[in-house]
Amino acid sequence: MFGKQENDINVFVSDVSEEVQPMRKMLNKILVRAGVNLLYPNVAGIDMPKLKPEVLGNFNFADCSIHLLGHSYGNGSANGKSLSEEQFDIAKAKLKNNDFKIFVWYPENAINKTLDENQEIFINKVRNNISGNMVFSDNLSPIIFVEDVLSVMKNREQKTYEINATEIYFIYNQIDQEEADDITDLLSSIADIEKLNVVQNSDEDYSELVAAQMKESKLTVVYFKKTADWAVPFVQQIWKKIGGASSGNQILMIGDANTPENAEKTLSLPNVESRIISGELIPLEIKVLFDRINNDE
């Protein structure tokens, strides 16, 4: 499927907890078959070494890092963090290099172990710190995950997107398409709408497309009903992509309160309005914010 690739990629593979060691071993084999260079751990490594200066030295040669998350917090480093969290923090510090990328793989439904408290805190930390050069995947297939890594790392050409001037840019996950269509049908009578259906596990770089379209839109809406775990990191990612607090683009992240677990799925970021309200009121809420933006012009 992969074959040997030109311009081999140097990949740092992070430490993992015991229950996902077999998945890491399989991931390593697939990466090697894909033609990448593994800097750490070694290809056959089952037992992870302690965090050492020479390991961090190898990290400095990496083009990207991969972080496989399990349900146990794992072995600790000298400062009390797990090696997995320690290495994620090191990778985050490298993001100041715009060419470096982080790939996080969390195949949650394939891990047969209860999630412990410290690891839950760490996973939430990762999810809440998704940025422009990070990719978070929960796909169960290591082959598809590696294909996603290769797609991002091998694609060096800047894409040109078809952008349309519009009033409301409405973004939703394909899982919520039926409800999203109902909302946009109601809104179409009061505003021009450009819709984006985000397809699960697509190799499309949605952050680039969204950043380009937002420049031609008055209001960007990210809607969710059953996909809060996608929406929150997605908004964080595009917010950082467009310049964060310095951007003049207005984002509304709006979730359906008829899904009980959405109650706590809010964000507090400059230029981001965050709402969880009953589904039948969502079109009205969007209209209120849209009218406010028009009145402020």
Sequence and secondary structure as in RCSB ss.txt:
>XXXX:A:sequence
MFGKQENDINVFVSDVSEEVQPMRKMLNKILVRAGVNLLYPNVAGIDMPKLKPEVLGNFNFADCSIHLLGHSYGN
GSANGKSLSEEQFDIAKAKLKNNDFKIFVWYPENAINKTLDENQEIFINKVRNNISGNMVFSDNLSPIIFVEDVL
SVMKNREQKTYEINATEIYFIYNQIDQEEADDITDLLSSIADIEKLNVVQNSDEDYSELVAAQMKESKLTVVYFK
KTADWAVPFVQQIWKKIGGASSGNQILMIGDANTPENAEKTLSLPNVESRIISGELIPLEIKVLFDRINNDE
>XXXX:A:secstr
     SS  EEEE    GGGHHHHHHHHHHHHHTT EEEES TT  S     HHHHHHHTT SEEEEE  SS   
B TTSSBHHHHHHHHHHHHTTSTT EEEEE  GGG  S   HHHHHHHHHHHTT  TTEEEE  S HHHHHHHHH
HHHH  S        EEEEEEEEGGGHHHHHHHHHHHTTTS EEEEEE TT    HHHHHHHHHTTEEEEEEEES
S HHHHHHHHHHHHHHTTGGG   EEEEEEETTSGGGGG    BTTEEEEEE GGGHHHHHHHHHHHHHHH 
